[in-house]
Amino acid sequence: MGNGDRNGNGKISDFLNDAKPYILLTIGTFAAACYGLVSKKLNYSPLMIVYFFAVTYTIIPLLCLIFSRCSLMQVFTNIFNKSYFFLSFILFFLMYGITYSHKILPMSIIGPMLGTLPMFYSFWEYILNGLTINIMQFVGYVIAAIGVLIINFIAFSRDIKKKNNKFIYGILGVLVFCFGVSYFTLSNVNLKKTTKTDVDFVLQRLFGAGIYIFIILSVLMAVRAVGKCGDKWPGFKDMLKLIGGIAFSSLFATSMFFATKPDIDPVIFAAHGNIRPIFVVMIGVLVMKEKIDRYILLGLATIISGIMISIFFTKYDDKVQNITNKMRD
């Protein structure tokens, strides 16, 4: 009886340990889906929001590194290279793109468009890690892309007739984000560990992603202020709202992506991105009170169908396993 209880508890413990990265990834995905609320609820320019994005990515990880007694001299030495600078540069453009898009598009349109994330993850997995996809996975991605076109067909037609390019710019902003964030995440995971603990390494990468943007935008904000062409500056309460919202919806979410990626098969990690569109649409409907028409529903169903096809026909070969083991090491 006692041995049976111990075996049962051991199985439960093993199951929870195996499920832990997937649970954390799902929580991080939900947090990331909330980012649109920061842009929509707080009436500031995309540049101002991205500036506080950089502030959040710089200050909070730095304080955590100090609290963990990590050598700051070593951290600054580690991030002072072209890889961290380039990734910070990429992060600025992808965050500006998605922030700008949230100012223009409803979340019920942005959400389904984020269904293209797995395609971009697979593309960058091939470029960076040599992981290829089979023909049926490709067919699934094409079907998902058709779903994106269905969602945006009516709006595209309306804006073309009115010669209004705002909607198109919003769509491009989402695509820039999907293309950039997949590269940013995978490239960060591939960086060589240069700290003693995994937690410190996650914090170092977050800090490295924010510090360069923070310095450059601080100079830009100062120049704009001197020239009397700066954006409206938030009050203290709104500063706290911006930092708090970004800390949860981006900083926390990104830390979950960095922490769980080495423990999850690359194809599953990419496919998991399809939960995000569902979360975004739910938040748009429940919080922002947005309406969903038949085109959005049809497009969302098409995207989900395409991605399910790509998942169903995924083959876990030795290369996938080798990539996963390499990241864990």
C-alpha positions as semicolon CSV with decimal commas, in nm:
position;residue;x (nm);y (nm);z (nm)
1;M;0,000;0,000;0,000
2;G;0,279;0,235;0,098
3;N;0,479;0,147;-0,214
4;G;0,170;0,201;-0,426
5;D;0,116;0,548;-0,280
6;R;0,479;0,636;-0,339
7;N;0,463;0,512;-0,699
8;G;0,143;0,707;-0,754
9;N;0,291;1,024;-0,609
10;G;0,602;0,970;-0,821
11;K;0,394;0,945;-1,139
12;I;0,202;1,262;-1,050
13;S;0,529;1,440;-0,975
14;D;0,678;1,327;-1,306
15;F;0,365;1,437;-1,492
16;L;0,374;1,782;-1,330
17;N;0,745;1,820;-1,407
18;D;0,683;1,726;-1,772
19;A;0,381;1,957;-1,794
20;K;0,549;2,252;-1,619
21;P;0,712;2,413;-1,926
22;Y;0,386;2,385;-2,124
23;I;0,186;2,540;-1,839
24;L;0,435;2,826;-1,805
25;L;0,438;2,877;-2,182
26;T;0,058;2,897;-2,186
27;I;0,058;3,150;-1,901
28;G;0,321;3,353;-2,086
29;T;0,117;3,336;-2,406
30;F;-0,190;3,470;-2,225
31;A;0,018;3,751;-2,076
32;A;0,152;3,842;-2,421
33;A;-0,204;3,852;-2,557
34;C;-0,281;4,131;-2,307
35;Y;-0,024;4,370;-2,457
36;G;-0,286;4,532;-2,680
37;L;-0,465;4,663;-2,372
38;V;-0,161;4,879;-2,291
39;S;-0,181;5,048;-2,632
40;K;-0,558;5,081;-2,637
41;K;-0,632;5,178;-2,278
42;L;-0,350;5,434;-2,243
43;N;-0,370;5,719;-2,491
44;Y;-0,004;5,776;-2,576
45;S;0,191;5,760;-2,900
46;P;0,354;5,431;-3,008
47;L;0,697;5,591;-2,957
48;M;0,616;5,689;-2,597
49;I;0,483;5,340;-2,520
50;V;0,793;5,175;-2,671
51;Y;1,010;5,412;-2,465
52;F;0,844;5,289;-2,144
53;F;0,879;4,939;-2,284
54;A;1,257;5,000;-2,288
55;V;1,243;5,154;-1,939
56;T;1,067;4,844;-1,807
57;Y;1,308;4,602;-1,977
58;T;1,603;4,795;-1,835
59;I;1,503;4,873;-1,476
60;I;1,321;4,558;-1,361
61;P;1,577;4,299;-1,482
62;L;1,858;4,519;-1,346
63;L;1,697;4,531;-1,001
64;C;1,642;4,154;-1,010
65;L;2,007;4,097;-1,105
66;I;2,117;4,319;-0,815
67;F;1,887;4,131;-0,578
68;S;2,027;3,795;-0,696
69;R;2,381;3,924;-0,630
70;C;2,487;3,863;-0,986
71;S;2,806;4,045;-1,094
72;L;2,685;4,353;-1,281
73;M;3,033;4,408;-1,426
74;Q;3,013;4,062;-1,579
75;V;2,660;4,126;-1,709
76;F;2,764;4,451;-1,880
77;T;3,067;4,273;-2,026
78;N;2,844;3,993;-2,156
79;I;2,591;4,221;-2,327
80;F;2,847;4,462;-2,473
81;N;2,864;4,294;-2,814
82;K;2,702;4,314;-3,157
83;S;2,461;4,022;-3,095
84;Y;2,283;4,194;-2,806
85;F;2,287;4,530;-2,985
86;F;2,137;4,382;-3,302
87;L;1,867;4,192;-3,111
88;S;1,780;4,510;-2,920
89;F;1,751;4,691;-3,254
90;I;1,517;4,418;-3,384
91;L;1,311;4,436;-3,065
92;F;1,251;4,810;-3,112
93;F;1,110;4,768;-3,462
94;L;0,889;4,469;-3,383
95;M;0,743;4,636;-3,071
96;Y;0,685;4,964;-3,253
97;G;0,510;4,768;-3,528
98;I;0,268;4,585;-3,298
99;T;0,205;4,895;-3,083
100;Y;0,124;5,103;-3,393
101;S;-0,106;4,826;-3,520
102;H;-0,297;4,818;-3,191
103;K;-0,365;5,191;-3,232
104;I;-0,530;5,125;-3,569
105;L;-0,675;4,775;-3,574
106;P;-0,921;4,603;-3,338
107;M;-0,786;4,309;-3,140
108;S;-1,038;4,084;-3,315
109;I;-0,836;4,137;-3,638
110;I;-0,487;4,142;-3,485
111;G;-0,556;3,817;-3,298
112;P;-0,620;3,597;-3,604
113;M;-0,328;3,757;-3,787
114;L;-0,098;3,638;-3,507
115;G;-0,185;3,292;-3,638
116;T;0,101;3,348;-3,885
117;L;0,354;3,322;-3,598
118;P;0,410;2,944;-3,639
119;M;0,498;2,998;-4,007
120;F;0,763;3,252;-3,914
121;Y;0,892;3,036;-3,628
122;S;0,932;2,745;-3,871
123;F;1,105;2,972;-4,122
124;W;1,359;3,092;-3,865
125;E;1,403;2,739;-3,724
126;Y;1,511;2,639;-4,074
127;I;1,743;2,940;-4,119
128;L;1,899;2,926;-3,771
129;N;1,883;2,555;-3,684
130;G;1,833;2,372;-4,014
131;L;1,493;2,232;-3,913
132;T;1,283;2,165;-4,226
133;I;0,907;2,114;-4,268
134;N;0,727;1,856;-4,482
135;I;0,482;1,924;-4,765
136;M;0,172;1,883;-4,548
137;Q;0,303;2,128;-4,291
138;F;0,359;2,373;-4,577
139;V;0,001;2,314;-4,700
140;G;-0,126;2,382;-4,347
141;Y;0,063;2,711;-4,334
142;V;-0,079;2,815;-4,674
143;I;-0,431;2,742;-4,547
144;A;-0,359;2,956;-4,239
145;A;-0,240;3,239;-4,466
146;I;-0,565;3,213;-4,663
147;G;-0,750;3,254;-4,331
148;V;-0,563;3,580;-4,272
149;L;-0,671;3,704;-4,616
150;I;-1,035;3,613;-4,547
151;I;-1,034;3,813;-4,224
152;N;-0,892;4,122;-4,389
153;F;-1,058;4,103;-4,733
154;I;-1,351;4,336;-4,658
155;A;-1,138;4,591;-4,474
156;F;-0,878;4,585;-4,752
157;S;-1,149;4,640;-5,016
158;R;-1,301;4,929;-4,818
159;D;-0,970;5,105;-4,765
160;I;-0,865;5,064;-5,128
161;K;-1,191;5,229;-5,238
162;K;-1,138;5,514;-4,989
163;K;-0,766;5,535;-5,076
164;N;-0,693;5,497;-4,706
165;N;-0,363;5,327;-4,626
166;K;-0,394;5,316;-4,245
167;F;-0,543;4,968;-4,235
168;I;-0,271;4,835;-4,465
169;Y;-0,002;4,992;-4,243
170;G;-0,163;4,826;-3,942
171;I;-0,150;4,487;-4,115
172;L;0,214;4,541;-4,209
173;G;0,287;4,629;-3,846
174;V;0,150;4,292;-3,729
175;L;0,348;4,103;-3,995
176;V;0,667;4,291;-3,899
177;F;0,602;4,189;-3,538
178;C;0,546;3,821;-3,623
179;F;0,853;3,809;-3,847
180;G;1,069;3,990;-3,590
181;V;0,953;3,830;-3,264
182;S;1,007;3,477;-3,396
183;Y;1,366;3,568;-3,494
184;F;1,423;3,755;-3,167
185;T;1,303;3,464;-2,950
186;L;1,495;3,190;-3,133
187;S;1,814;3,398;-3,159
188;N;1,802;3,477;-2,786
189;V;1,759;3,110;-2,700
190;N;2,064;3,029;-2,914
191;L;2,287;3,276;-2,727
192;K;2,564;3,112;-2,528
193;K;2,496;3,098;-2,156
194;T;2,733;3,340;-1,978
195;T;2,596;3,343;-1,621
196;K;2,604;3,090;-1,340
197;T;2,227;3,031;-1,320
198;D;1,950;2,999;-1,578
199;V;1,745;3,270;-1,403
200;D;2,031;3,519;-1,421
201;F;2,079;3,433;-1,788
202;V;1,712;3,508;-1,863
203;L;1,742;3,839;-1,674
204;Q;2,063;3,927;-1,856
205;R;1,899;3,872;-2,196
206;L;1,598;4,084;-2,100
207;F;1,825;4,360;-1,970
208;G;2,042;4,340;-2,281
209;A;1,733;4,370;-2,500
210;G;1,617;4,687;-2,324
211;I;1,929;4,886;-2,236
212;Y;2,029;4,983;-2,591
213;I;1,676;5,093;-2,683
214;F;1,653;5,286;-2,357
215;I;1,975;5,479;-2,423
216;I;1,891;5,563;-2,786
217;L;1,530;5,662;-2,716
218;S;1,631;5,870;-2,413
219;V;1,857;6,076;-2,638
220;L;1,580;6,101;-2,900
221;M;1,323;6,209;-2,640
222;A;1,562;6,476;-2,506
223;V;1,624;6,614;-2,857
224;R;1,252;6,622;-2,932
225;A;1,182;6,797;-2,601
226;V;1,444;7,064;-2,672
227;G;1,293;7,113;-3,015
228;K;0,948;7,145;-2,857
229;C;0,812;6,865;-3,072
230;G;0,803;6,592;-2,809
231;D;0,507;6,368;-2,732
232;K;0,271;6,415;-2,440
233;W;0,447;6,291;-2,127
234;P;0,244;6,061;-1,897
235;G;0,166;6,155;-1,539
236;F;0,295;5,948;-1,248
237;K;-0,012;5,721;-1,234
238;D;0,001;5,652;-1,606
239;M;0,376;5,583;-1,580
240;L;0,300;5,313;-1,325
241;K;0,024;5,177;-1,548
242;L;0,257;5,166;-1,847
243;I;0,539;4,998;-1,657
244;G;0,304;4,754;-1,481
245;G;0,118;4,664;-1,801
246;I;0,437;4,615;-2,000
247;A;0,601;4,421;-1,715
248;F;0,316;4,167;-1,722
249;S;0,226;4,154;-2,092
250;S;0,578;4,165;-2,235
251;L;0,860;4,129;-1,981
252;F;0,698;3,840;-1,793
253;A;0,574;3,680;-2,116
254;T;0,916;3,698;-2,283
255;S;1,086;3,553;-1,974
256;M;0,845;3,257;-1,995
257;F;0,932;3,208;-2,364
258;F;1,307;3,217;-2,291
259;A;1,278;2,985;-1,990
260;T;1,058;2,719;-2,152
261;K;1,194;2,708;-2,509
262;P;1,487;2,472;-2,428
263;D;1,248;2,216;-2,273
264;I;0,993;2,206;-2,555
265;D;1,028;2,051;-2,901
266;P;1,076;2,327;-3,163
267;V;0,773;2,231;-3,371
268;I;0,545;2,219;-3,066
269;F;0,681;2,554;-2,946
270;A;0,600;2,711;-3,283
271;A;0,254;2,553;-3,301
272;H;0,176;2,667;-2,946
273;G;0,172;3,022;-3,081
274;N;-0,174;2,953;-3,219
275;I;-0,322;2,979;-2,871
276;R;-0,228;3,347;-2,869
277;P;-0,477;3,453;-3,144
278;I;-0,759;3,292;-2,946
279;F;-0,657;3,477;-2,629
280;V;-0,630;3,808;-2,819
281;V;-0,976;3,771;-2,975
282;M;-1,125;3,675;-2,636
283;I;-0,973;3,985;-2,473
284;G;-1,095;4,203;-2,759
285;V;-1,451;4,074;-2,722
286;L;-1,471;4,054;-2,341
287;V;-1,267;4,362;-2,242
288;M;-1,279;4,596;-2,543
289;K;-1,638;4,493;-2,636
290;E;-1,540;4,441;-2,999
291;K;-1,778;4,270;-3,239
292;I;-1,687;3,968;-3,451
293;D;-1,838;3,930;-3,798
294;R;-1,871;3,617;-4,009
295;Y;-1,549;3,687;-4,198
296;I;-1,345;3,695;-3,877
297;L;-1,505;3,370;-3,758
298;L;-1,451;3,202;-4,096
299;G;-1,092;3,328;-4,115
300;L;-1,014;3,221;-3,758
301;A;-1,157;2,873;-3,825
302;T;-0,947;2,851;-4,145
303;I;-0,630;2,954;-3,959
304;I;-0,689;2,699;-3,682
305;S;-0,760;2,427;-3,942
306;G;-0,439;2,504;-4,128
307;I;-0,228;2,497;-3,814
308;M;-0,390;2,175;-3,693
309;I;-0,296;2,015;-4,026
310;S;0,064;2,129;-3,982
311;I;0,073;1,987;-3,627
312;F;-0,092;1,657;-3,727
313;F;0,162;1,594;-4,003
314;T;0,463;1,695;-3,794
315;K;0,732;1,428;-3,781
316;Y;0,966;1,425;-3,485
317;D;1,291;1,310;-3,637
318;D;1,641;1,299;-3,491
319;K;1,711;1,656;-3,599
320;V;1,423;1,791;-3,389
321;Q;1,545;1,590;-3,091
322;N;1,903;1,707;-3,142
323;I;1,796;2,073;-3,151
324;T;1,597;2,028;-2,830
325;N;1,885;1,851;-2,654
326;K;2,129;2,120;-2,770
327;M;1,911;2,394;-2,616
328;R;1,879;2,204;-2,290
329;D;2,255;2,168;-2,268
